[in-house]
């Protein structure tokens, strides 16, 4: 993971709360209005032009491949595991092979959303032929709008195609809003402006209907407690150092709160899969539910399955009651984590603003199921839905632009879990 992918400015949201009514964007004049004060907008990041990037070859176009695997990933667009969606300028790709300019749609195919290029088998590009690719891409940046003793000002963030970060602000200044420049900024919209209306999450944001009382007693008494983190790639977390995992962050906080505790942490994560998938794995196969989850005899199981949100409802209603029955049979307690928000397009949001209420039916099911069965629920989704109120576009907290949270995003799981303890 590149060092630049780490969050730079997720602390320091100093100052008084602002409201949307106090901040207005004047598109024609390119300025922000704060009551009677105005502030000229900085220039948007310039489109970056990549010229004659060399590739040993182009794979054949496969219309059935995963979207970000439908061709050669353009280098400047590379995030962890895939390319950054939505940053390739449409119509900008130019491919040259054996000294000739190739024809799009005839010699090569471009996935303009995911920034991949592939050869068309009936075209002029040979299977092992070197090519050069030129293209343009949008650059992202997050700027801070601040108030100082001298008046309004802008602190520019670092420009980056893949990992823009919230900039820190000078000591003594007040952050009024963040400006999120991303994609085609030739036309300004309200989605540019993220007013800071909260500097921290409300204390009562996550309701706690029940707690893992038996586990809490063991922790207080210093008795051994075995915790199993059970989930998908966000739990496996192979894309970050192990200390960044949500379960390791949670463990550190738990040990600090209960210094006498004797805690053993186990992890069973399976990237790209669901709770339902675990239950279907035959005996003696990797990720078999009986062997990898039940037989390790955990005192507490914490589940995280963002992948379940994209699966049919019948799968949840099959797998979650079955898991509960199995956990009760072995005497284990269960905490359910609600998932983080994935990229707005995947969950039906126009952008990462004004998204307090999680639109996913799966999250609503988890809340209803846990309440009915009296299962402790660590409702981390509520944190993700309010990040925009702190001026944070939540999709900038991913390693891959779509669904793998970086360290700060994972810390929200740990924060939600600690509400139960």
RAFENDA-V356648 format. One record per backbone hydrogen bond with DSSP energy under -1.0 kcal/mol. NH is the residue of the N-H (numbers start at 1). CO is the residue of the C=O. If there is no record, write none. Layout:
# RAFENDA-V356648
((NH CO) (NH CO))
This chain:
# RAFENDA-V356648
((5 2) (6 3) (14 12) (18 196) (22 19) (23 20) (24 33) (26 31) (31 26) (32 39) (33 24) (34 37) (37 34) (39 32) (41 30) (48 137) (50 135) (53 133) (55 131) (61 119) (65 62) (69 66) (70 67) (72 117) (74 115) (77 74) (78 75) (79 82) (80 399) (84 77) (86 113) (89 136) (92 89) (94 134) (96 132) (97 100) (100 97) (102 95) (105 108) (106 103) (107 103) (108 103) (109 118) (111 116) (115 111) (116 111) (117 72) (118 109) (119 59) (120 107) (123 120) (129 126) (131 55) (132 96) (133 53) (134 94) (135 50) (137 48) (138 87) (140 160) (141 181) (143 179) (144 155) (145 177) (146 153) (147 174) (148 151) (151 148) (153 146) (155 144) (160 140) (173 170) (174 147) (175 14) (176 145) (177 145) (178 194) (179 143) (180 192) (181 141) (192 189) (193 190) (194 178) (196 176) (197 195) (197 389) (198 389) (205 202) (213 211) (216 212) (217 213) (218 214) (219 215) (220 216) (221 217) (223 218) (225 262) (227 264) (228 300) (229 266) (230 302) (231 268) (232 304) (236 232) (237 233) (240 237) (244 241) (245 242) (249 245) (250 246) (251 247) (252 248) (253 249) (254 250) (255 251) (256 252) (257 253) (258 254) (261 258) (264 225) (266 227) (268 229) (270 231) (273 270) (278 274) (279 275) (281 278) (285 282) (288 285) (289 278) (292 288) (293 289) (294 289) (295 290) (297 294) (299 226) (300 226) (301 333) (302 228) (303 335) (304 230) (309 306) (310 307) (311 308) (315 312) (317 313) (319 315) (320 316) (322 318) (323 319) (324 320) (325 321) (326 322) (327 323) (328 324) (329 325) (330 326) (332 327) (333 299) (335 301) (336 376) (337 303) (338 378) (343 402) (346 343) (349 344) (364 360) (365 361) (366 362) (367 363) (368 364) (369 365) (370 366) (371 367) (372 368) (373 369) (375 370) (378 336) (380 378) (382 379) (383 380) (384 380) (385 381) (386 383) (389 386) (390 387) (391 388) (392 387) (396 393) (397 394) (399 404) (406 397) (410 406) (411 407) (413 410) (414 410) (415 411) (416 412) (417 413) (418 414) (420 417) (421 418))
